[in-house]
Amino acid sequence: MSAERLPNPTQADIDCLFPAAVADPDDPVQLEDLPYITRPIVEYLHERRPAAAIAADRDGRLVAYGVWQGWKRHYPGEPFPTEDHKIHFARVTSRSARYRSVEQVVHFTLARAGVERGWAHAHKGQPEAEPPNILFIDDWPVEGGVIGRFVNAAERYGLPARAITYATMCGEAIASLRHPVEGVTHVRGDPGRNPLQSVWMDESKFAGVSFGTEFERVPYVAVTPEAYTAPEVRGCREWINVCMDRYYARYRAALTAGSVAGSAGLEVAEL
């Protein structure tokens, strides 16, 4: 959250620990921003405890890594709250792969996460039944194409749109997008930032995976990750861990002193 929207200077000091966190709202998101900008997502996880968490590969991979590392520091000793205690990855894209390929990889990932197929059919005529909550992690929404594809694939798997929570670092609320998606809950780490750009965007050397181009003869290559090994991959994660340690050490000190609340004050929108 940006300093001008926070209730007191101490809270602003904690949330805006890194200079980039108080920079121009259109500045690219830096690796140093991940501790503060993923904390609301971490706190949502703690509050809602979804059945599964799936991150959009490739640019959502480091967001998910920030969420994972933030959880370990914010709630030390507590297992990750999904049913299998994991974050899964699926190549969900609106431009780089066919719809059928994206649908198949989403279905495969939901099954791997232990999510029941055909939930809507099994609970037909039971309006009071609550579907398993699926957290979909991404960097930001652009026009709504990615979350739209994920929701469509989930519905064909038998999950209603209300089962999906969309978690992004920043960006517009999905109700304001060119292609809004109804029924989905949207959690944003910092609603005040809207760069649609990060230092790791489209960079395999940071994400640690790369994807091929989809052709007729190899229809699923664009959703099949290949490991990308380079010194930058490890260095990127090591630096994120350093930033996480610094942020949460200072954050815990403020909590102990009673000078900061224990929650970021989540902005959650249900459509």
N, C-alpha and C positions, 0 to 999 in steps of 0.2 A: 504494500500500500504506500502511496506517496505521502510525504510529510504533511501536506496541507489538509488531508482528510483524516488525520489521526487525532485522538483526543488530547494528547499532551506531549510535550517535548521529549520526555523519556521514551514513550512508545515510538515516536518518530526516530529517535536515536537508535533504537533496537531494530526496527523494521528497515531503516535506511542505513544500515551499518556500512554498506559499500557505496562509494561515490556514484556508481552507475545507477543505483536505486533512486537517486534524487536528481538524475540528469533529465534532459529534455524527454518528455514522454514518447517522442518518436525515435529516440536513439535506439540502436540495436541492443537486444538483450545480450548481456555478457555472461560468461560462466560464473563470475562473481555474484551475479544476481540470483542464481538458482536457490540459495538458502532462503532468502526472504520471499521469493516469488512462488516457491512451491510449498511454503509452510501452510497457507490456507488449505491446500489440497490434502496435505498430511493430516490436518486437523479434521477435515471432512471425513477422511478415511477412519479416523478414530471415533468420530461421532456416528457415522452411518454403517461402517463395517460391511462393505459390499461383498457379494459372493465371489466376484472375480474382478480383476483389474487387467485391462488390455491397453497397451500403448501403441500408437500409430508409428510404424517404422517408415522412415528413418529419422526424421527430425524430431519425433516425439521420444526417441530413445534416451536422449540425455535429460529430457524433462522427467522421464520415468526414473532414471538413475538418481536425479535430485530428490524425487519423492521417496525413493527407497532409502537413500542415505539420510534424508531428513527424518524419516520415521525412526531410524535406529538411534538418532540423537535426541529427538523430541520425546520418544517413549522408550527409553532403553530398557531392555529386558522383556518387552512385550512382543510377541510374535506378530508378524505382518498380518493384518486383520482379514484378508481374504480367506476363503475356505481351504485353499491349498497353500496359503502363506507365500504366494508368488505374484510377480507381475509378468504377464505374458506379452508377446509382441506379435503384431500382424501388420503386414503391408497394406494399409488402407489409403488409397489415393484416388482422386477423381480425374487424374490426367494421365498417369503413367502406366495404367494397367486396365484391362477390360473389366467390365462389371462382374462377369462370371468368375474371373480369377480372384477378384477381391471377395466376392461372396464365398467362394470355396475356402479361402484362407481364414476368413472370419469364422465360418462354421467349424473348421478344423481347430481353431484356437479356443473357441467356446467349449468344444467338447474336451479339449485337453485340460481346460481349467475346471472341468467337472460340472459344467452348467447343463441342466436337463434340457434335452431337445423336445420341442412340442409342448412347452409349458402352457401356452394359451389354449391349445386344444384340450389338454388334460384338465384345465380349470374353467372350461366354458360353462357359462351360467352361474359362475361364482364371483360376482362383482366385488365381494369383500376380500378375495384372495389377493395377496401381495406377491408380485413376481420377484425373483432374485434380482438384486440391484447389480448392474454391470457398470463399472467405472471405465470410461474410455478416455485415455490421456493423450493430449496432443499439444503442440506448441501454441497454436492459435487458430481460430476459424478465419477463413478468407471470405468465401461467398456461401459457405455451407455445404459444399459438395462432398467433403470428406465425411463429416458427421452424417450427412444424408445417406451416403453409401453404407456406412456402418449400421445405421438404424434400419435401412431396408434389408440388409443382410440378416440382421438380428430378427427382424419380423418374419423373414422366411425360415428362420430357425425355430420360430414359435415363441418369440419374446415380444411383448408389446413395447411401444416406444417409451412408455412410462417406466420401463425397467432400466433405461439408460441414463446415466449421469455423464455429462461431457465436462471434463476438467481441462482447462487451458491455462497457460501462464498469464495471458492477457488477451487483448483483442476485443472486438465488439461483442455484445450479447447476441446470442444466436437469433433472437427475435428481430434484430435489426439487419440481419444479413440479406443478401440478394435472394438466397434460397433458404428461408427459415424452416426449421424442423419443429413441428409441434409435438408436445408431450414429453419433451426431454428436459431434464434438469441441467443447468449450466453453472459450474463453479469456476470462477476466475481468480487467479492468484493476485493480480493487481489490475483492477478495472481501469485504472488511470493511465496505463501504458498501452500504446497501440502501434508498435513499430512495424509489425509483420516482417521482422528481420532479426536474426540472431547471428552471432559469430560462427555458429556451427551449422547454419542452414545449408542443406544440400552438400555437406562436407563429409564424405565417408571417412576421412582421416580422423575426424572427431567422433562420429557415430560408431565406428568400428564394424560397420557392415556396408555392403554395396549391393546394388540390384542391377540386373541386366535390362535390356530393352525387349519388350514383348513382340514376338513375331508369330506368324501363323503356325510355323512348325514346332515352336516351343512355347505354348500358350501360357505357361505359368512361371516363366523365368522372371518376370517383373515383380512377382510377389515372393520369390524365393531368395532369402538373404545369403550372401556369401561373406565370410569373415574377411575383414580388411585389416591386415596387420601392418602397423607402422608405429614408430616411436610416439607419434602424436596421440595415438589412441590411449595408451597407458598414461602419458603425461597429462592428458585432458582430465581423466578420472582422478588422478592424484591431486591435481589442482582443485577440482571440485571438492574432494575430501578435506583439503586444507581449509577451503572457504567455509565448508560446513562446520568443521571443528571450531573455527574462530567465531562464527555466527552464534552457534548454540552454546558455546562457553559463555559468551557475553549475555545471551538471552537467559540462560539458567541463573546467572548471577543477578540479573534484574528481577527474575521471578522470586528468588530467595530474599531479595531486599524488599519485595512487595511493591516495586516501582513500575511493574508492568503486569497487565492482565494475562491470564493463561490461554487466551484465545485471540486469534487475529481478527475476529469479527467478520465471519464469512459473508461474502455476497453470493447468494444462491438464488437463481431465477428458475422458476418452474413454468414451463409454457404449456 
